[in-house]
Amino acid sequence: MAEFDYIIIGAGSAGCVLADKLTEDGRNRVLVLESGGSDAKFWIKVPLGYAYTYNNPKLTVECATQPDAGLSGRSALWPRGRVVGGCSSVNAMAYMRGLDHDYEDWVTAGAAGWDWQTVRDVFSMLEAGPLKVSDLSRHMHPFSGQFIDAAHQIGWPVSDDLNSGTAGLGRYRSTVWKGRRWSAADAFLRPAIKRGQVKIETHAHVQGIDIIDGAAQGVTYKKGGQTLHATARHEVILSAGAVHSPQVLQLSGIGDGDLLRSHGLNVINPLSQVGQGLQDHLGITYSFAAHPKTLNSILGRFMGRMFSGVRYLMTKGGPLAVPVNQVGGYIPSGASRAPDTQIYCNPMAYTYGPKGPTVTAKPGFILSAQPCRPTSRGEIRIASASPEDEPIIQPNSLSTDADQQGAIRAGRLLQALAQSETLSQARSGAIGPDLTAMTDADLLQDFRDRASTVFHPSCTCQMGDDPATSVLDERLRVHGTRRLRVVDASAFPNITSGNTNAPTMMLAARAAQLILEDNR
């Protein structure tokens, strides 16, 4: 049995930041348990390689949702990173802090100390340190400029910095450095390991948290057919993500009593909200054929792909050096003056199949939108007492009228963009459903029929000030169980307005400050 100061379950975005920040002063030894393997893979490091990583079964675990009544009874696959770096090794690399009211709402929900001014300082600290956030505008395809022109024409604000906290369409900043994906493992975990204070165990499958007399003492995990134990002198920190963190708590005896007893588990802490409160962003995508050249004209041709590959290997530049989403931002849909919809614009049309993306040589582009702050809430619960069985995911999408209206307004925004003078001249027709001809009823039905996750599950172990309505206190400690915290997107009281990777890293950096304060 090994002993460490802290044990972190999960080497994803949060776990990597924690490992670094908890060992910066050289005083603590940390064990990181990761169920996946190495991130030393070519397509992980290539920014455009997102198309080959996000649903690769060697790098992710595909969690299937229950049939979702709000989405025409469809079941969806939610790939979650199972590799060093977690989802930061397989995501689309868009770096979005969120909007100031996201965090003010956290405070209102009972998470004191997570106001915008406080978290903004943490973001700034991360961005000034090892985290690399790059402006890749000079590598973007020229067609991307047409999205900006279209926004000007229809009166949308245009922004040079999508993290300024205001509305606007602009070019995404990405977690890319010198032409390579710069994941949380690159920025935080590897420097921490080099200091000699962090041990990482890959292919380590956590069976449960060892809780004795109401306090987390260690972790039981399997690796290579062996059952192993590790103890923590200070704390166990659960950073397995919004799908698997509630599963680990439930398997460890923390959760709704009736659920745990139905699977033959001992109830150690009957916290009813474990796994409740699930939120995710849903996006709808429309594809168009185009008259001008787009990225299809390069990457849809064999010689173009070959030239781009050689260029990337020699210079770390060109089309492969830019993530798939090039232009986007926060736009008000009309329900209020505040931005409430996130837009994505890609200068390439493509389809996905079992073997990955298909890109034709015919020019095309994509417009997508996601309502930023859904009000629907779902749940995650264990399917059995076995850690090998993936949990049950019930999203409850579009279960509120507000979310249904938000889906319609998102469609209207895309209609306005598509019908701008610039994009009207550029497009030669629809690929798939014709957005421009849809009524409100059509927009809602199409959203139900085709909208999909944007891979931002969160809020399943929410912070709050009441154990009856939350799982964690404002310092991310599990209500009623000592020496145990949850630090990942599951701790969000509500989903942030944009991509959740940046807020997750921010949360972990602030959590490390709190943890060190509490254990001095």
C-alpha positions in Angstrom: 0.0 0.0 0.0 1.4 3.4 -1.1 0.9 6.6 0.9 0.7 10.1 -0.6 -0.4 13.5 0.7 -3.1 13.7 -2.0 -4.7 11.3 -4.4 -6.3 12.7 -7.5 -8.7 10.5 -9.4 -8.5 11.5 -13.1 -5.7 13.0 -15.2 -8.1 15.3 -17.2 -8.1 19.0 -17.3 -8.8 19.5 -13.6 -6.6 16.7 -12.4 -3.6 17.9 -14.3 -3.9 21.5 -12.9 -4.3 20.1 -9.4 -1.3 17.9 -9.7 0.8 21.0 -10.7 -0.6 23.5 -8.2 -0.5 21.1 -5.2 3.2 20.3 -5.7 4.6 23.7 -6.7 6.1 24.3 -3.3 7.8 20.9 -3.2 6.1 19.9 0.0 3.4 17.4 -1.2 3.5 14.1 -2.9 0.6 13.4 -5.2 -0.7 10.2 -6.9 -2.8 10.7 -10.0 -4.9 7.8 -11.2 -5.9 7.7 -14.9 -8.0 5.0 -16.4 -6.6 5.8 -19.9 -3.1 5.6 -21.4 -0.5 7.9 -22.9 -1.4 11.0 -24.9 1.7 10.6 -27.1 -0.3 10.2 -30.3 0.2 12.1 -33.5 -3.5 13.1 -34.1 -3.7 14.3 -30.5 -0.9 16.8 -31.1 -2.1 18.0 -34.5 -4.8 20.7 -33.9 -7.0 19.6 -36.9 -6.6 16.1 -35.6 -9.6 16.7 -33.3 -11.7 15.0 -36.0 -9.8 11.8 -35.5 -9.6 11.8 -31.7 -12.9 12.9 -30.1 -14.6 9.6 -30.8 -11.6 7.3 -31.0 -12.4 4.3 -28.8 -8.7 4.0 -27.9 -8.7 7.6 -26.5 -12.3 8.0 -25.3 -15.1 6.0 -23.6 -18.4 6.5 -25.5 -21.2 6.8 -22.9 -24.6 6.3 -24.4 -27.5 8.4 -23.1 -31.0 7.0 -22.5 -33.5 7.7 -25.3 -34.2 11.5 -24.9 -37.8 12.5 -25.4 -36.9 16.1 -26.1 -34.7 15.0 -28.9 -37.2 12.9 -30.8 -36.5 9.8 -28.6 -32.9 9.6 -29.8 -30.0 8.1 -27.8 -26.7 10.0 -28.1 -23.0 9.0 -27.6 -21.1 11.2 -25.3 -17.4 10.5 -25.8 -15.3 11.3 -22.7 -11.5 11.5 -22.8 -9.9 8.4 -21.4 -6.3 9.3 -21.9 -3.7 11.4 -20.1 -5.0 15.0 -20.4 -8.6 13.8 -20.5 -10.9 15.8 -22.7 -8.2 18.5 -23.1 -6.4 15.9 -25.2 -9.4 15.2 -27.5 -11.4 18.4 -27.5 -11.7 21.2 -30.2 -9.3 23.5 -28.2 -11.6 26.5 -28.1 -10.7 28.6 -25.1 -13.7 30.4 -23.7 -13.8 31.8 -20.2 -17.6 32.2 -20.2 -19.5 35.4 -19.3 -19.5 37.3 -16.1 -23.1 36.5 -15.1 -22.3 32.8 -15.3 -20.2 33.1 -12.2 -22.4 35.6 -10.4 -25.1 32.9 -10.8 -22.7 30.5 -9.1 -22.7 32.8 -6.0 -26.4 33.1 -6.1 -26.6 29.2 -6.1 -24.6 29.1 -2.8 -21.0 29.0 -4.1 -19.7 32.0 -2.2 -16.2 33.2 -3.4 -16.8 32.2 -7.1 -17.8 35.7 -8.3 -16.6 37.0 -11.7 -14.0 39.3 -10.2 -12.4 36.4 -8.3 -12.4 33.9 -11.1 -11.3 36.5 -13.6 -8.1 36.8 -11.6 -7.6 33.1 -11.6 -8.1 33.0 -15.4 -5.5 35.7 -15.8 -3.0 33.9 -13.6 -3.3 30.7 -15.7 -3.1 32.5 -19.0 0.1 34.3 -17.8 1.7 31.0 -16.8 2.2 27.6 -18.5 -1.2 27.6 -20.2 -0.8 28.7 -23.8 -3.8 30.4 -25.5 -3.0 31.4 -29.1 -4.4 33.7 -31.7 -4.3 31.6 -34.9 -5.9 34.1 -37.2 -2.9 34.2 -39.7 -3.3 30.4 -40.2 -7.0 30.5 -40.8 -8.5 30.0 -44.3 -9.3 33.3 -46.0 -13.0 32.3 -46.3 -13.2 32.7 -42.5 -13.1 36.5 -43.1 -16.5 36.2 -44.8 -18.2 35.2 -41.6 -16.9 38.4 -40.0 -18.1 40.4 -43.0 -21.5 38.8 -42.7 -21.8 39.7 -39.0 -21.0 43.3 -39.8 -23.7 43.4 -42.5 -26.5 42.1 -40.3 -25.6 44.3 -37.3 -23.9 41.8 -35.1 -21.1 43.1 -32.9 -17.6 42.0 -33.9 -15.0 41.2 -31.2 -11.2 41.0 -31.3 -11.3 39.1 -28.0 -14.1 36.6 -27.3 -13.0 36.4 -23.7 -13.7 40.1 -23.0 -17.0 39.2 -21.5 -19.1 41.0 -24.1 -21.1 39.9 -27.1 -19.5 39.6 -30.5 -18.4 37.3 -33.4 -14.7 36.9 -33.8 -11.9 34.4 -34.3 -11.5 31.8 -31.6 -8.4 31.6 -29.4 -7.2 28.1 -29.0 -5.1 26.0 -26.6 -2.5 25.6 -29.3 1.2 26.3 -28.9 3.8 26.4 -31.7 1.5 24.4 -34.0 0.6 21.7 -31.5 -2.3 21.0 -29.2 -1.4 22.4 -25.7 -3.4 20.2 -23.4 -3.7 20.4 -19.6 -1.2 17.5 -19.6 1.3 19.6 -21.5 0.8 22.8 -19.5 0.5 21.3 -16.0 1.0 17.6 -15.5 4.4 17.1 -17.3 6.1 20.0 -15.4 4.7 18.6 -12.2 6.0 15.1 -12.9 9.5 16.6 -13.7 9.7 18.1 -10.3 9.5 14.5 -8.8 6.6 15.1 -6.6 3.9 13.5 -8.8 3.4 9.8 -9.6 0.9 9.0 -12.3 -0.6 5.5 -12.8 -2.2 5.0 -16.2 -4.7 2.2 -16.9 -5.7 2.5 -13.3 -9.4 1.7 -12.9 -10.8 3.1 -9.6 -13.1 0.7 -7.8 -14.1 3.1 -5.1 -13.0 5.6 -2.4 -12.1 4.0 1.0 -14.2 5.8 3.6 -13.7 5.1 7.3 -15.5 6.8 10.1 -16.9 9.4 7.7 -13.6 10.4 6.2 -11.9 9.5 2.9 -8.7 7.6 3.7 -7.6 6.3 0.3 -8.6 4.7 -3.0 -8.9 1.1 -4.3 -8.1 0.6 -7.9 -7.2 -2.2 -10.4 -4.3 -2.2 -12.7 -3.0 -5.1 -14.8 -5.3 -7.6 -13.1 -4.1 -6.6 -9.6 -6.2 -4.8 -7.0 -4.2 -2.1 -5.4 -4.7 0.4 -2.6 -3.3 3.9 -1.9 -3.8 6.1 1.2 -3.9 9.8 1.4 -2.5 11.7 4.3 -4.6 14.8 3.6 -7.4 14.3 1.0 -8.8 12.3 -1.9 -9.8 14.6 -4.8 -12.2 13.2 -7.4 -11.7 14.7 -10.9 -13.2 12.0 -13.1 -15.5 14.4 -14.9 -19.2 15.1 -14.9 -20.2 11.6 -16.0 -17.9 9.5 -13.9 -17.4 11.6 -10.7 -21.0 11.0 -9.6 -20.6 7.3 -10.5 -17.5 6.9 -8.3 -19.3 8.7 -5.4 -22.3 6.4 -5.7 -20.1 3.3 -6.0 -18.3 4.5 -2.8 -21.6 4.7 -0.8 -22.3 8.4 -1.3 -25.6 9.2 -3.0 -29.3 8.6 -3.0 -30.0 5.9 -0.4 -32.7 4.1 -2.4 -30.5 4.0 -5.5 -27.5 2.6 -3.6 -29.6 0.0 -1.7 -31.2 -1.1 -4.9 -27.8 -2.2 -6.2 -26.7 -3.8 -2.9 -24.4 -1.0 -1.8 -23.9 0.2 1.7 -25.1 3.8 2.3 -22.3 5.8 3.9 -23.6 9.3 3.1 -27.2 9.6 1.7 -26.6 12.7 -0.4 -29.6 12.7 -2.7 -28.2 15.2 -5.2 -25.2 13.1 -6.4 -25.8 12.8 -10.1 -28.6 15.3 -10.2 -28.6 18.6 -11.9 -27.0 17.4 -15.2 -26.6 20.1 -17.9 -25.0 20.1 -21.3 -24.9 22.3 -24.4 -26.8 21.2 -27.5 -25.7 22.4 -30.9 -27.4 22.4 -34.3 -25.4 22.4 -37.5 -26.2 23.4 -41.0 -24.0 22.8 -44.0 -23.8 24.7 -47.3 -22.1 24.3 -50.7 -20.2 27.3 -51.7 -19.0 29.2 -54.8 -15.6 30.5 -53.5 -12.8 28.2 -52.5 -12.9 26.9 -48.9 -10.8 24.4 -46.9 -12.6 21.7 -48.9 -10.6 22.8 -51.9 -7.4 21.9 -50.1 -8.2 19.1 -47.7 -10.8 17.5 -49.9 -8.1 16.6 -52.5 -5.3 14.0 -52.1 -2.5 16.4 -53.2 -3.9 19.1 -51.0 -3.8 16.8 -48.0 -0.3 15.7 -48.8 0.9 19.3 -49.2 -0.7 20.4 -46.0 0.8 17.4 -44.2 4.3 18.2 -45.4 3.8 21.9 -44.6 2.7 21.0 -41.1 5.6 18.7 -40.5 8.1 21.3 -41.7 6.7 24.5 -40.3 3.9 23.5 -37.8 1.7 25.9 -39.9 -1.0 25.7 -42.5 -4.5 24.2 -42.4 -3.5 21.3 -40.0 -2.3 23.9 -37.4 -5.8 25.4 -36.8 -8.6 23.6 -34.9 -11.9 22.9 -36.7 -13.8 25.9 -35.3 -12.3 29.1 -36.6 -14.9 31.9 -36.1 -17.7 32.3 -33.6 -18.7 34.0 -30.4 -21.6 35.0 -28.2 -24.7 36.7 -29.7 -28.0 37.9 -28.2 -30.9 36.1 -29.7 -33.5 38.7 -28.8 -34.8 37.3 -25.6 -32.7 39.9 -23.8 -29.8 42.2 -24.5 -27.4 39.7 -22.9 -25.7 37.2 -25.3 -27.3 33.9 -24.9 -26.3 31.8 -27.9 -22.8 30.7 -29.0 -22.1 30.6 -32.8 -19.5 28.4 -34.6 -18.5 29.0 -38.2 -16.2 26.6 -40.1 -14.8 27.3 -43.6 -15.2 23.6 -44.5 -18.1 21.2 -45.0 -17.7 17.6 -43.8 -19.7 14.6 -42.6 -18.8 12.0 -40.0 -18.9 8.3 -40.5 -17.7 5.2 -38.5 -14.1 5.8 -39.8 -14.0 9.5 -39.1 -14.7 12.6 -41.2 -15.4 12.7 -44.9 -14.3 15.8 -46.7 -15.2 16.3 -50.4 -13.3 18.6 -52.8 -16.5 20.6 -53.4 -16.3 23.9 -51.5 -18.6 24.3 -48.5 -19.0 25.7 -45.1 -20.8 25.1 -41.8 -22.8 27.3 -39.5 -23.7 26.0 -36.0 -25.3 27.4 -32.9 -25.8 26.4 -29.2 -28.1 28.0 -26.7 -25.7 29.1 -23.9 -27.6 28.6 -20.7 -30.1 25.7 -20.8 -32.6 25.4 -17.9 -33.3 21.7 -18.4 -31.7 19.3 -15.8 -31.0 15.6 -16.2 -29.3 13.0 -14.1 -26.6 10.4 -14.0 -26.9 7.2 -11.9 -25.1 3.9 -11.6 -26.4 1.0 -13.6 -25.0 -1.6 -11.2 -22.6 -2.0 -8.4 -19.8 -2.8 -10.9 -17.3 -0.1 -11.8 -17.0 -1.7 -15.2 -20.6 -0.8 -16.2 -21.0 2.7 -17.6 -23.6 4.9 -15.7 -27.1 5.7 -16.9 -27.3 9.1 -18.5 -30.7 10.8 -18.7 -30.3 14.3 -20.3 -33.9 15.5 -20.2 -33.1 17.8 -23.1 -35.6 20.6 -24.0 -37.8 19.7 -21.1 -38.5 23.4 -20.4 -40.3 25.9 -22.6 -37.4 28.3 -22.2 -35.1 25.8 -23.8 -37.5 25.1 -26.6 -37.7 28.8 -27.4 -33.9 29.1 -27.1 -33.6 26.4 -29.8 -35.9 28.4 -32.1 -34.0 31.6 -31.5 -30.7 29.9 -32.2 -32.0 28.8 -35.6 -33.2 32.3 -36.3 -29.7 33.6 -35.7 -28.2 31.2 -38.1 -30.9 32.1 -40.7 -29.9 35.8 -40.4 -26.2 34.9 -40.8 -26.8 32.6 -43.8 -29.0 35.2 -45.5 -26.5 38.0 -45.1 -25.3 39.5 -48.4 -21.9 38.0 -48.2 -23.0 34.4 -47.4 -25.9 34.6 -49.8 -23.5 35.3 -52.5 -21.1 32.6 -51.3 -23.5 29.7 -50.8 -24.7 27.7 -53.8 -27.2 25.6 -51.9 -27.9 23.7 -48.8 -26.2 20.3 -48.0 -29.0 18.6 -46.0 -31.9 20.5 -44.5 -32.4 24.0 -46.0 -32.1 26.4 -43.0 -33.2 29.4 -45.0 -36.7 28.0 -45.7 -37.6 26.9 -42.2 -40.4 28.3 -40.0 -40.2 28.4 -36.2 -42.0 25.1 -36.0 -39.5 23.7 -38.5 -36.5 25.0 -36.6 -37.7 23.4 -33.3 -38.5 20.1 -35.0 -35.1 20.0 -36.8 -33.4 20.8 -33.5 -35.2 17.9 -31.9 -34.3 15.6 -34.8 -30.7 16.5 -35.3 -29.2 18.6 -32.5 -26.4 16.9 -30.6 -24.2 17.3 -27.6 -21.4 19.8 -27.8 -19.6 17.6 -25.2 -20.0 19.9 -22.2 -21.7 17.8 -19.5 -21.5 19.5 -16.1 -23.3 20.2 -12.8 -23.7 16.6 -11.5 -22.0 17.3 -8.1 -23.0 20.9 -7.7 -21.6 23.4 -5.2 -24.1 25.0 -2.9 -24.8 25.8 0.7 -27.4 23.2 1.5 -26.9 19.4 1.4 -30.5 19.0 0.4 -29.9 20.8 -2.9 -26.2 20.3 -3.6 -23.3 17.9 -3.2 -20.4 20.2 -2.4 -19.8 23.3 -0.3 -18.2 26.4 -1.7 -14.8 25.0 -1.0 -15.6 21.9 -3.1 -15.8 19.6 0.0 -18.4 16.8 -0.1 -21.2 17.6 2.4 -21.0 15.1 5.3 -17.7 13.3 4.3 -14.4 14.6 5.5 -11.2 14.7 3.4 -13.0 14.3 0.1 -13.5 16.9 -2.6 -14.8 16.9 -6.2 -13.0 19.2 -8.6 -14.1 19.1 -12.2 -17.0 20.4 -14.3 -19.5 18.4 -12.2 -19.0 21.0 -9.4 -20.4 23.8 -11.5 -23.7 25.0 -10.0 -24.8 25.9 -13.5 -23.2 25.4 -16.9 -21.1 28.3 -18.2 -22.1 30.0 -21.4 -19.4 28.6 -23.7 -16.8 25.8 -24.0 -16.2 24.3 -20.5 -12.5 23.5 -20.7 -11.2 26.9 -19.6 -13.7 27.1 -16.7 -12.7 23.6 -15.5 -9.0 24.5 -15.4 -9.9 27.8 -13.6 -11.9 25.8 -11.1 -9.1 23.4 -10.4 -6.5 26.2 -10.0 -8.7 27.9 -7.4 -9.5 24.6 -5.8 -5.8 24.0 -5.2 -5.6 27.3 -3.4 -8.4 26.3 -1.2 -7.1 22.9 -0.5 -3.6 24.2 0.5 -5.2 26.8 2.7 -7.4 24.2 4.5 -4.5 21.8 5.1 -1.8 24.2 6.3 
